[in-house]
Amino acid sequence: MEALKLRYFKYFLSRFDLELQGFVDRVKQCEQDVRDCYAEEITGLNADEFVEMILVDSGFIIELLLRDRERSRRDADDEFLKTPTVSTCVAHDLILLENQIPLFVLKDLYDGVLTSTSNSSVLELALYFFEDHNKQGLPLDSLDGVLHFADLIRTFFIPAPPPDTSPQRNLPAFSFVNSATRLSNVGLKFKVKPSNCLLDVKFENGVLEIPTFGIYDTTKLLLRNLMALEVCHYPNDSYIIDYVFMMNFLIDTVEDVDLLVEQGIIVNWLGQSAGVTTLFNNATTQISYDNANFYFAQVCHDLNEFYKVNWNRWKTTLNREYFGNPWKTVSTYAAVMLLLLAGAQTVCSVISVKNDLGTAGVSFSLVLLVFVFLFCMVHLLVKLILK
């Protein structure tokens, strides 16, 4: 990686035919501002070494963004552009929280020195580079105030514009939500929410709608970095943390993953369901969520209330045990018919005390009508119950 950085930095200098000292002076002017952006004090590097590190990394990033934008002018021997594994590794290295270069540094270098060479801003280049993450299609003018690339990725995931997350309702505190399979066992239905915002989760009329989320080899790294960013900079707007906790509530076993995959909510590119279970279960260790300001508080509260209703459990058990498949359905209706026929026979024997054919015929016709009526009522009742 370091060799690639140095090579791109040389390309960066030669691209604009500018002296190195001019870039060094620009970085020196903002050295302390850059140091102040990091949560921990940077030790082990003197002023010159720190400036060199920031300059090389900044030049590498700008050159990378420019080359990605100029796709028609790629060099045949460009290792980054021609090797997918290298490009993926570099792209995710840019998202690591410990590797972040403040966006104002890149902007200062690019806008102050390179304005005459390009009409695109650094943020516009970054938006193009990370376009696969921008599912909501956020425009450039909505990204003002972005701190760095990790913050940019987080912005792609959260609602646009961000809602007010201050508590708006007095909901009882909760510490647990039943898993997907347990909720399914009491009649809850899962459905894919056709939304480009990952946090657009809705629960209504026994149906939980969740947007599709793809799980890749890099998802763990991405989520952990975004969660760490929220701990440091967004303690009151922890959208990603809240989402991971909600998914962790729903995913307790591989059966939960299988259910969500079957419903299209999770697209598992890891291969094994156990990997998804481990990902969400481990992501919430050594971290907590704000119960009073939890983004999905209303959804979780409603899910818990739904699970408590005994009628839902009884209805689901009835559906599973007696109408779970066509054979069970036929057997159940056959049993009901036998019971009704037995009852009809008993009634007929009671009211038919004479051998008068006319009277017996009327009695039998009446019993038959009652039998048909009762069977229809039972059928309608079953339909209403299982609706």
Secondary structure by P-SEA (a helix, b strand, c coil): caaaaaaaaaaaaaaccccaaaaaaaaaaaaaaaaaacccccccccaaaaaaaaaaaaaaaaaaaaaaaacccccccccccccaaaaaaaaaaaacccccccaaaaaaaaaacccccccccaaaaaaaaaccccccccccccccccccaaaaaaaacccccccccccccccccccccccaaaaaaabbbbbbccccccccccccccbbbbcbbbbccaaaaaaaaaaaaaaccccccaaaaaaaaaaaaacccaaaaaaaaaacccccccccaaaaaaaaaaaacccccccccccaaaaaaaaaaaaacaaaaaaaaaaaaccccaaaaaaaaaaaaaaaaaaaaaaaaaacccccaaaaaaaaaaaaaaaaaaaaaaaaaaaaaac
